[in-house]
Amino acid sequence: MGCCGEDNDDNLLEPLLPPNPNPFPQIPDSSLSSSSSTSPSPSSPSSSPSLSSSSEVISPMNSHFSALSSGDLLRSILASLPPADLARAACVCRLWRAVASDREMLERAFRAPWRVRRVLGTPSSAAFWRHPALSRFAISHRLLRGDTVAGLALKYSVQVMDIKRLNNMMSDHGIYSRERLLIPIGDPQLLFGSTCYIELDEHAKREVAVLYLESGPNWKPDNNTNNVISNRRWRKVLESVRRSMQVDEGTAEYYLSVSNGDPRAAMLQFSEDLRWERQTGHI
């Protein structure tokens, strides 16, 4: 007992100290110390296999990572990536590049945002798959007599300028020299469960995934030789009518279209329109 009937200071600090795991003192032995210095203890961290294995870091960049040697597992992981991340994954190593550059992987990532069922065809460049924007898709409309750009814009609920921009048209008269027009897709629901075909349009000068609503992509005539001959004849007739009227090519194409390709009827129609404009004072 200390002064004033209190305990000693050692007794006050005793509850705060951690308990001694080994209350019995050990007598040092020279034989044991010498043997312990020569042979490592089995409980030491350096000899424990569990501790050494837990210190290793498992990473995709580790050459011993099991996913790098399993193409099926790597394919299932990369299948959930968007096209931009899939392109980055192709830069990791050769195996990742082989899986990420696979045609099926690229097509799946391209059509997933719009829920397209299939995309047929091979683009001219692999960069086509990296940008699955809605502008990469277009509707193929086969032109019929009486079709106009404004009427098609109203039918498909798109803007006139968007149709002209997609088809590389400077004026509305360019519609008469083509067999079809590419229509921008305004409603993404049209692509749900659809099949699109990668095509390079000769007039639009661009590569798009074309959606056919009414017929397949094989509606054109099969005889390519007859098409070339008919196109050459059409160009000769068009050039002759243009020189006779002394107008631009678009105006000549318009009058040939309204006259069913008859050059004489086209020039007569043009003369009547010109006479009417002079009588009404438009010229």
C-alpha positions as CSV (number, residue, x, y, z in Angstrom):
1,M,0.0,0.0,0.0
2,G,1.3,3.5,-0.8
3,C,0.6,6.6,0.9
4,C,-3.0,7.8,1.6
5,G,-4.1,4.1,1.4
6,E,-3.6,3.9,-2.4
7,D,-2.1,1.1,-4.4
8,N,1.3,1.3,-5.9
9,D,1.9,2.9,-9.3
10,D,2.7,-0.5,-10.8
11,N,-0.6,-1.9,-9.7
12,L,-2.4,1.0,-11.4
13,L,-0.7,0.5,-14.7
14,E,-1.1,-3.2,-14.7
15,P,-4.7,-3.3,-16.2
16,L,-3.5,-1.2,-19.1
17,L,-0.7,-3.5,-20.1
18,P,-1.3,-6.4,-22.5
19,P,-1.3,-9.8,-20.9
20,N,1.9,-11.8,-21.1
21,P,1.3,-14.7,-23.5
22,N,4.1,-16.7,-21.8
23,P,4.0,-16.0,-18.0
24,F,6.7,-18.6,-17.3
25,P,10.2,-17.3,-17.9
26,Q,12.4,-19.3,-20.3
27,I,16.0,-20.2,-19.4
28,P,18.3,-19.6,-22.3
29,D,20.1,-22.6,-23.6
30,S,23.2,-22.3,-25.6
31,S,22.5,-25.5,-27.5
32,L,19.1,-24.3,-28.5
33,S,20.3,-20.9,-29.6
34,S,23.1,-22.5,-31.7
35,S,20.7,-24.9,-33.4
36,S,18.2,-22.1,-34.1
37,S,20.8,-20.0,-35.7
38,T,21.7,-22.8,-38.2
39,S,18.2,-24.0,-39.1
40,P,15.3,-21.6,-39.8
41,S,12.2,-21.9,-37.8
42,P,9.2,-23.5,-39.6
43,S,7.0,-20.7,-38.3
44,S,9.2,-17.9,-39.7
45,P,7.6,-15.8,-42.5
46,S,10.3,-16.6,-45.0
47,S,9.7,-20.3,-44.9
48,S,5.9,-20.1,-44.8
49,P,4.4,-21.0,-48.2
50,S,1.0,-19.4,-47.3
51,L,2.6,-16.1,-46.5
52,S,4.8,-16.1,-49.6
53,S,1.9,-16.9,-51.9
54,S,-0.3,-14.2,-50.3
55,S,2.3,-11.6,-51.0
56,E,2.1,-12.1,-54.8
57,V,-0.1,-9.7,-56.7
58,I,-2.4,-11.2,-59.3
59,S,-2.7,-8.8,-62.2
60,P,-3.7,-8.9,-65.9
61,M,-0.3,-7.5,-66.6
62,N,1.4,-10.4,-64.8
63,S,2.8,-13.0,-67.3
64,H,1.6,-15.8,-65.1
65,F,-2.0,-14.6,-65.0
66,S,-4.2,-17.5,-66.2
67,A,-6.6,-15.4,-68.2
68,L,-3.8,-14.5,-70.7
69,S,-3.4,-18.2,-71.7
70,S,-7.2,-18.9,-72.0
71,G,-8.7,-17.5,-75.2
72,D,-12.3,-18.5,-74.2
73,L,-12.1,-16.7,-70.8
74,L,-10.5,-13.6,-72.4
75,R,-13.2,-13.6,-75.1
76,S,-16.0,-13.6,-72.5
77,I,-14.3,-10.7,-70.6
78,L,-13.7,-8.6,-73.7
79,A,-17.2,-9.2,-75.0
80,S,-18.7,-6.8,-72.5
81,L,-16.5,-3.9,-73.7
82,P,-17.6,-1.0,-76.0
83,P,-15.8,-0.6,-79.3
84,A,-13.5,2.2,-77.9
85,D,-12.3,0.1,-75.0
86,L,-12.0,-3.0,-77.2
87,A,-9.6,-1.1,-79.5
88,R,-7.5,-0.2,-76.4
89,A,-7.5,-3.8,-75.3
90,A,-6.0,-4.8,-78.6
91,C,-2.9,-2.8,-77.7
92,V,-2.0,-4.9,-74.6
93,C,-0.4,-7.9,-76.1
94,R,-0.6,-10.3,-79.1
95,L,-3.1,-12.6,-77.6
96,W,-5.4,-9.7,-76.6
97,R,-5.0,-8.2,-80.1
98,A,-6.0,-11.5,-81.7
99,V,-9.1,-11.8,-79.6
100,A,-10.1,-8.1,-79.7
101,S,-9.6,-7.9,-83.5
102,D,-11.8,-10.9,-84.2
103,R,-14.7,-10.2,-86.7
104,E,-17.3,-11.6,-84.4
105,M,-16.1,-9.5,-81.4
106,L,-16.0,-6.3,-83.5
107,E,-19.5,-6.9,-84.9
108,R,-21.0,-7.7,-81.5
109,A,-19.6,-4.5,-80.0
110,F,-20.8,-2.4,-83.0
111,R,-24.5,-3.7,-83.0
112,A,-25.0,-3.9,-79.3
113,P,-25.9,-0.3,-78.6
114,W,-28.8,-0.4,-81.2
115,R,-29.7,-4.1,-80.7
116,V,-29.2,-5.0,-84.3
117,R,-29.4,-8.7,-85.0
118,R,-26.8,-9.0,-87.7
119,V,-24.4,-6.8,-89.6
120,L,-23.4,-8.5,-92.9
121,G,-20.4,-7.5,-95.0
122,T,-16.8,-6.5,-94.5
123,P,-15.9,-2.8,-94.3
124,S,-12.9,-1.4,-96.1
125,S,-11.2,-0.4,-92.9
126,A,-11.3,-1.8,-89.4
127,A,-11.9,1.7,-88.1
128,F,-15.5,1.4,-89.2
129,W,-16.3,-0.7,-86.2
130,R,-14.9,1.8,-83.6
131,H,-17.7,4.4,-84.0
132,P,-21.1,2.7,-83.6
133,A,-23.0,6.0,-83.9
134,L,-26.5,6.2,-85.4
135,S,-25.0,8.1,-88.4
136,R,-23.3,4.8,-89.4
137,F,-26.7,3.4,-90.3
138,A,-29.0,4.4,-93.1
139,I,-32.2,3.3,-94.8
140,S,-32.1,2.4,-98.5
141,H,-35.0,3.9,-100.4
142,R,-35.5,2.9,-104.0
143,L,-36.5,5.9,-106.0
144,L,-39.9,5.8,-107.8
145,R,-41.5,8.3,-110.2
146,G,-42.8,11.3,-108.3
147,D,-40.4,11.0,-105.3
148,T,-38.9,14.2,-104.0
149,V,-36.4,15.0,-101.3
150,A,-39.0,17.0,-99.4
151,G,-41.5,14.1,-99.6
152,L,-39.0,11.5,-98.5
153,A,-38.0,13.8,-95.6
154,L,-41.6,14.0,-94.5
155,K,-42.1,10.2,-94.9
156,Y,-39.2,9.2,-92.8
157,S,-39.4,12.1,-90.3
158,V,-35.9,13.5,-91.1
159,Q,-34.6,16.8,-92.3
160,V,-34.1,17.7,-96.0
161,M,-30.5,18.9,-95.4
162,D,-29.7,15.6,-93.6
163,I,-30.7,13.6,-96.7
164,K,-28.7,15.9,-99.0
165,R,-25.7,15.7,-96.7
166,L,-25.8,12.0,-96.5
167,N,-26.1,11.5,-100.2
168,N,-23.6,14.2,-101.2
169,M,-26.3,16.2,-103.1
170,M,-25.9,19.9,-103.9
171,S,-29.5,20.4,-105.2
172,D,-32.9,18.5,-105.3
173,H,-32.3,17.8,-109.0
174,G,-29.6,15.2,-108.1
175,I,-32.4,12.8,-107.2
176,Y,-33.2,12.0,-110.8
177,S,-29.8,10.6,-111.7
178,R,-29.9,7.9,-109.0
179,E,-31.7,4.7,-108.4
180,R,-31.8,5.0,-104.7
181,L,-31.3,7.4,-101.8
182,L,-29.8,6.8,-98.4
183,I,-32.2,8.1,-95.7
184,P,-30.8,8.9,-92.2
185,I,-32.4,7.0,-89.4
186,G,-34.4,9.2,-87.1
187,D,-36.0,6.5,-84.9
188,P,-33.5,4.0,-83.5
189,Q,-36.3,1.5,-82.9
190,L,-36.1,0.7,-86.6
191,L,-32.8,-1.1,-85.9
192,F,-34.1,-3.4,-83.2
193,G,-33.7,-7.0,-84.4
194,S,-32.9,-5.9,-87.9
195,T,-30.2,-7.1,-90.4
196,C,-28.0,-4.4,-92.0
197,Y,-25.5,-4.6,-94.9
198,I,-22.2,-2.8,-95.0
199,E,-22.1,-1.0,-98.4
200,L,-20.1,1.8,-100.1
201,D,-22.5,4.0,-101.9
202,E,-21.1,5.3,-105.2
203,H,-23.0,8.6,-105.0
204,A,-22.8,9.3,-101.3
205,K,-19.0,8.4,-101.3
206,R,-19.3,6.9,-97.8
207,E,-19.6,3.5,-96.2
208,V,-22.6,2.8,-94.0
209,A,-24.6,-0.1,-92.6
210,V,-27.7,-0.1,-94.9
211,L,-31.1,-1.2,-93.7
212,Y,-33.6,-2.4,-96.3
213,L,-37.2,-2.0,-95.2
214,E,-39.1,-3.2,-98.3
215,S,-36.7,-5.5,-100.1
216,G,-33.2,-7.1,-99.7
217,P,-30.0,-5.7,-101.2
218,N,-30.4,-7.7,-104.4
219,W,-33.1,-5.7,-106.0
220,K,-30.8,-4.3,-108.6
221,P,-30.6,-6.1,-112.0
222,D,-28.1,-8.9,-112.2
223,N,-26.7,-8.2,-115.6
224,N,-24.0,-5.7,-115.0
225,T,-23.1,-5.4,-118.6
226,N,-26.5,-4.2,-119.6
227,N,-26.4,-1.6,-116.8
228,V,-23.1,-0.2,-118.1
229,I,-24.4,0.1,-121.6
230,S,-27.7,1.7,-120.5
231,N,-25.7,4.2,-118.3
232,R,-23.5,5.1,-121.2
233,R,-26.5,5.7,-123.5
234,W,-28.2,7.8,-120.7
235,R,-25.1,9.9,-120.4
236,K,-25.0,10.6,-124.1
237,V,-28.7,11.6,-124.2
238,L,-28.3,13.7,-121.1
239,E,-25.3,15.6,-122.6
240,S,-27.2,16.1,-125.9
241,V,-30.2,17.5,-124.1
242,R,-28.1,19.8,-121.9
243,R,-26.3,21.3,-124.9
244,S,-29.6,21.9,-126.7
245,M,-31.2,23.5,-123.7
246,Q,-28.0,25.3,-122.7
247,V,-28.7,24.5,-119.1
248,D,-26.9,22.7,-116.3
249,E,-26.9,18.9,-115.9
250,G,-29.4,18.9,-113.0
251,T,-32.0,20.8,-115.0
252,A,-31.5,18.5,-118.0
253,E,-32.0,15.5,-115.8
254,Y,-35.2,16.9,-114.4
255,Y,-36.8,17.4,-117.7
256,L,-35.7,14.0,-118.9
257,S,-37.2,12.4,-115.8
258,V,-40.6,14.2,-116.2
259,S,-40.7,13.2,-119.9
260,N,-39.9,9.5,-119.2
261,G,-36.5,9.8,-120.9
262,D,-37.8,11.2,-124.2
263,P,-35.4,14.0,-125.3
264,R,-37.9,15.6,-127.7
265,A,-40.6,15.7,-125.0
266,A,-38.1,17.1,-122.5
267,M,-37.1,20.0,-124.8
268,L,-40.8,20.7,-125.6
269,Q,-41.6,20.9,-121.8
270,F,-38.6,23.1,-121.2
271,S,-39.7,25.5,-124.0
272,E,-43.2,25.7,-122.6
273,D,-41.9,26.5,-119.1
274,L,-39.5,29.1,-120.6
275,R,-42.4,30.7,-122.5
276,W,-44.6,30.8,-119.4
277,E,-41.8,32.5,-117.4
278,R,-41.4,35.1,-120.0
279,Q,-45.1,35.8,-120.2
280,T,-45.5,36.1,-116.4
281,G,-42.4,38.4,-116.2
282,H,-40.2,36.0,-114.2
283,I,-37.4,36.5,-116.7
